[in-house]
Amino acid sequence: MIRASAVDLIGRTPLVALDRIHRGPGRVVAKAEFLQPGGSVKDRAARAIILAARKDGRLSPGAPVVEMTSGNMGAGLAVVCAALGHPFIASMSAGNSPARARMMEGLGARVVLVPQVDGLPGRVTGADIAAAAEVARRIAHEEGAFFVDQFNAAEGITAHASTTGPEILEQVGGPVDGWVAAVGTGCTFMGVARALKAANPLTLCAAVEPEGSRPLAGEPVVKPGHIIQGTSYGAVPPHWDASLMDLSIPVTDDEVRDWHRRLAVEEGLYVGLSAAANVCAAAKLLESGRLAEDATVATVLCDTGLKY
Ligand SMILES: Cc1ncc(COP(=O)(O)O)c(C=O)c1O
């Protein structure tokens, strides 16, 4: 089968069992999102938002596109914009890994690095993200570019409700018992939760939050810095639908580092830190006793470890 372009390489990722690092109770299965052309789960939202904007006329053929990104949405947008013929400008906090800027630039994007406000390299805070968003808004205004606005674009959620979620159901062969995901914009968590709960309202949906920064759990943020890049900016995302979250599972930086290493050396999966946080939390959910001994918990391997 010949796919028409890189845009058509997005989605339909394989589901892999993580039976070596979690031997029970139950089973963790994970979508290999790092295999997508932009190297992350964000390719799905990038494609959905750009195609919707082209369809309803908000984005004209050949017009420029701008977005604030932690790097992954930018890589997805760079892929989609290259294939569809739009110049792409990314504004990114300097606290995100330089590998991400290199990839976007390699795909022809212009990258504007925004100095950090209160975070440290590798630890990006909500204030850092707000500063990068402000730069994106300014560029949209000054250069007449289409502002993707991933934190508010509804297509980001529907992308996962119509692709990632149904793919999991098809690949597992029916409903799953649990779903676990770290939250950046929340599009992955909410979109998949919506699809899985539609198939089985009892599917337990858990957000993953770093210890000390758990606004979704309703806790005050006492430690805004953490290593799970691309997620948990210390505030509830703007379009968050709390009815989709049954619980929030905390993870520590040390746990994330440990699961990151184990995923690589025991599973052969060299993935990113949010992927490690997700798998750690999925194992915790299965060990919590809240699910049956033979339960299946699905999660996502959000991006490749080569981006760090
Ligand atoms: C590495 C990584 N993991 C997880 C996420 C979270 O995805 P979402 O924005 O759909 O919540 C992101 C978002 O940029 C990311 O870059």
The ligand as an SDF file (V2000), in Angstrom:
LIG
                    3D

 16 16  0  0  0  0  0  0  0  0999 V2000
    6.5160   14.1870   25.4700 C   0  0  0  0  0  0  0  0  0  0  0  0
    5.0810   14.5250   25.6380 C   0  0  0  0  0  0  0  0  0  0  0  0
    4.3150   13.6990   26.3600 N   0  0  0  0  0  0  0  0  0  0  0  0
    3.0100   13.9610   26.5970 C   0  0  0  0  0  0  0  0  0  0  0  0
    2.4160   15.0990   26.0800 C   0  0  0  0  0  0  0  0  0  0  0  0
    0.9740   15.4060   26.4540 C   0  0  0  0  0  0  0  0  0  0  0  0
    0.0800   15.3120   25.4140 O   0  0  0  0  0  0  0  0  0  0  0  0
   -1.2500   16.1790   25.4490 P   0  0  0  0  0  0  0  0  0  0  0  0
   -0.8800   17.5690   25.0480 O   0  0  0  0  0  0  0  0  0  0  0  0
   -2.1420   15.5130   24.4340 O   0  0  0  0  0  0  0  0  0  0  0  0
   -1.8040   16.1400   26.8240 O   0  0  0  0  0  0  0  0  0  0  0  0
    3.1700   15.9800   25.3130 C   0  0  0  0  0  0  0  0  0  0  0  0
    2.5840   17.2070   24.7710 C   0  0  0  0  0  0  0  0  0  0  0  0
    3.2230   18.0250   24.1620 O   0  0  0  0  0  0  0  0  0  0  0  0
    4.5340   15.6890   25.0800 C   0  0  0  0  0  0  0  0  0  0  0  0
    5.3130   16.5130   24.3690 O   0  0  0  0  0  0  0  0  0  0  0  0
  1  2  1  0
  2  3  1  0
  2 15  2  0
  3  4  2  0
  4  5  1  0
  5  6  1  0
  5 12  2  0
  6  7  1  0
  7  8  1  0
  8  9  2  0
  8 10  1  0
  8 11  1  0
 12 13  1  0
 12 15  1  0
 13 14  2  0
 15 16  1  0
M  END
$$$$
